[in-house]
Amino acid sequence: MVLGKKASHRLHHHYLLFASSDPSHVAQQLLEGIGLVGWARAQLVIEKLDSQVVVACHPKSIRDVQAAALLCAPPLVVRSVSGTLAGLRRNV
């Protein structure tokens, strides 16, 4: 028996870079937009990177997160979307 996770069981995330500098504001707006069930389905993780906010989410829920960002007032600006953090930094 191997005590590790198979490659198919690892969590894969896509990353969204927001122009906002306040992670709690982004979290509050996204929670209002997609709701608690959508938050759990998207497996959201919010981190601060330099002066911007990075949101990691499940690849199948990326459109839901983008829609929630656009529907809030005032809309959150998504600067870039990438499958890796390195690619996210490169696109800025």
C-alpha positions as CSV (number, residue, x, y, z in Angstrom):
1,M,0.0,0.0,0.0
2,V,1.4,3.4,-1.0
3,L,0.7,6.3,1.3
4,G,0.5,9.1,-1.3
5,K,-2.1,10.5,-3.6
6,K,-2.3,9.4,-7.2
7,A,-1.8,12.0,-9.8
8,S,-5.5,11.9,-10.6
9,H,-6.4,12.8,-7.0
10,R,-4.3,15.9,-6.7
11,L,-6.0,19.3,-6.6
12,H,-5.5,21.3,-9.7
13,H,-6.2,25.0,-9.6
14,H,-6.3,27.9,-12.0
15,Y,-5.3,31.3,-10.8
16,L,-7.0,34.7,-11.2
17,L,-5.1,37.9,-10.5
18,F,-7.3,40.8,-9.3
19,A,-6.4,44.5,-9.3
20,S,-7.6,44.9,-5.8
21,S,-5.2,45.1,-2.9
22,D,-7.7,44.0,-0.2
23,P,-8.2,40.2,0.1
24,S,-11.1,40.5,2.5
25,H,-13.0,42.8,0.0
26,V,-12.5,40.3,-2.8
27,A,-13.6,37.4,-0.6
28,Q,-16.7,39.2,0.5
29,Q,-17.7,40.2,-3.1
30,L,-17.1,36.7,-4.5
31,L,-19.0,35.1,-1.6
32,E,-22.0,37.4,-2.4
33,G,-21.7,36.6,-6.1
34,I,-21.4,32.8,-6.1
35,G,-22.8,31.9,-2.6
36,L,-21.6,29.4,-0.1
37,V,-22.3,26.3,-2.2
38,G,-20.5,27.9,-5.2
39,W,-17.6,28.8,-3.0
40,A,-17.2,25.2,-1.8
41,R,-17.6,23.8,-5.4
42,A,-15.0,26.2,-6.7
43,Q,-12.6,25.4,-3.8
44,L,-11.5,29.0,-3.6
45,V,-8.2,30.0,-1.9
46,I,-7.4,33.7,-1.7
47,E,-3.9,35.0,-1.2
48,K,-2.1,38.3,-1.5
49,L,0.7,38.6,-3.9
50,D,2.7,41.8,-3.8
51,S,0.0,44.5,-4.0
52,Q,-2.6,42.4,-5.8
53,V,-4.9,39.5,-4.8
54,V,-4.6,36.0,-6.3
55,V,-7.6,33.6,-6.2
56,A,-7.0,29.9,-6.8
57,C,-10.1,28.0,-8.0
58,H,-11.1,24.7,-9.5
59,P,-10.8,24.8,-13.4
60,K,-14.4,23.9,-13.9
61,S,-15.6,26.9,-11.8
62,I,-13.4,29.6,-13.3
63,R,-16.3,31.1,-15.4
64,D,-18.5,31.3,-12.3
65,V,-15.8,33.2,-10.4
66,Q,-15.3,35.6,-13.3
67,A,-19.0,36.2,-13.6
68,A,-19.3,36.9,-9.8
69,A,-16.4,39.4,-10.1
70,L,-18.2,41.2,-12.9
71,L,-21.6,41.2,-11.3
72,C,-20.6,42.9,-8.0
73,A,-20.8,46.6,-7.6
74,P,-18.3,48.1,-8.3
75,P,-17.0,45.2,-10.5
76,L,-13.7,43.6,-9.6
77,V,-11.1,43.8,-12.3
78,V,-9.5,40.5,-13.3
79,R,-6.1,41.3,-14.7
80,S,-5.0,37.8,-15.8
81,V,-5.9,34.1,-15.6
82,S,-3.4,31.3,-15.7
83,G,-3.0,27.6,-14.9
84,T,0.2,28.2,-13.0
85,L,1.5,30.9,-10.6
86,A,4.6,31.4,-12.8
87,G,2.5,32.1,-15.8
88,L,0.4,34.5,-13.8
89,R,3.5,36.5,-12.8
90,R,4.7,36.5,-16.4
91,N,1.5,37.9,-17.8
92,V,1.4,41.0,-15.4
